[in-house]
């Protein structure tokens, strides 16, 4: 029995994520693959990303659960109705969580943005796409 190809769309709620989803959906439909969506945030609770309760500003600390839900809903809105997807939210360092998800779930292709959020986040966290590109055991599609 032939294994179905698995495609992962790594999203962050940015405008680039819309293009990531469009590309992932096109690939999924073209090869008859299954599609999974992954959103990774640094912190687990709403207060961890709250400017009043965190030593980091929200723009750096990460999203609240409302923002996570909004980002996943935005990604799901790009998926045509007959296509089935599974959405995931992980907490941790984005590049580490994406790479772990790829390995744990036998992902064949990951689609992600080259630079989605702010330059400050990129400076503090490094390039997630660069790290995944260098370390992923599967194909990586970087969307601009």
N, C-alpha and C positions, 0 to 999 in steps of 0.2 A: 504494500500500500504506500502510495506516494505521500510524503509529508507536505502539508500546506505551508506556503511561504508566510512568514509573519513580519509585518511592517510596524515600526514604532514611530509615532509623531511626538517629538519632545517639544512642548509648547511652554510659553512663559506669559501669555496674555498680551503680548505686544502686537503691533501691526504686522510684523514679520511672521508671527504665528499664523495669521490668516493665510499667507502664502505657503507656509509649511504645511498647513492642513490641505490646501488645494493640491499641492504636489503629492502629498501622502495619499490622498483620495484617488488621484489619477493613477498612481502606481498600483494601488490596491485593486482598482477596477481593471487595470490592464493585465495584471497577472493572476487575478483571482485569489489574492492573498487575504489574510485576516489583518485587521487594523487595530492597534492599541494606541491610546493617547496617554502621555505621561506629563504631569506637572510636578515640579520639585520646588519646595520652599525650604528655606533654612530653619524656620522655627515652627514649633508645634502648636502654640496657643496664640490667641488673638493678642494677649498682652505682650508677648515676646516681640511683636512687631509694632507695638503701640509707642508712639513718641513719648508719651507721658511716663510709661513704665519701663522703657528700654533705654539703654545708653546709646543705642544707634538710632538715627532718624529712620522713619518708616521707609523712605526711598532706598535705604541701604539694607535695613534689617529684613525686609521681606513682607509678603502679603498677609493680610488677615484671612480668616476662613471665607469671608464674603468675597474677597478678591480672588481666592482660589476657585470658589464656585463660579464666579463670573468668568474667569479665564477658561475653565473647562466647558462652561455653557457656550461661550463664544466659539471654542474649537468644535464642539458638537454641532453648532449651527452651520458649519461648513460641510457637513457630511450629508449626502443625499439619503432620503429615507430608506431605500431598500438595503443600504449598506449597514452592517452591524459592526459596532465598535465597543471596546471596553476601555473605560477611563480609569486612571490611577493617579493618586496623589502620594508622593513620597516626601519625607522630611530629611534634610541633610545637605551635604555639599552637592550641588547639581551635577557636576561631572561625575562624581563618585556614584551617585544614585542612578544616573542614567546608565553608566557602565555596568553596575551591578544588575540592573533590570534587564539589560541586553543579555547578559550571561545567564541569569536565572531563568529567563523566559525563552531562550533560544531564538532571539530576534535575528532575522536575516538582513534587514535594512532598517537603518534609523534615519529619519528625516528631521532636520533641525535648522534653526536660524543661525546665521553667521554672527549676528550681533543684534540682540533684541532689545535689551533694556539700556539703562544709562551708562555713560562712559565711566562714571564714578564706580558703579557696580562692577564694570569690566576691569577697572584698575584694581579694586580691592579683591575680587574673586578670581581674576584671570579669565581667559577666554574658555568658556565651557565647550564651545564647538571645537576649538583647537585641541583640547584635552581628549575629547571623545574621538575626534578624527585620528589622533595618534595612537590611542589605546584600544579602540573597539575591535572585537573579533569578527565584525560583520561589515557590510557595505555601509557607507555614510554619505548621505546627500545633504549638502549645505545649501540652504536657500537664502538668497540675498533680499 
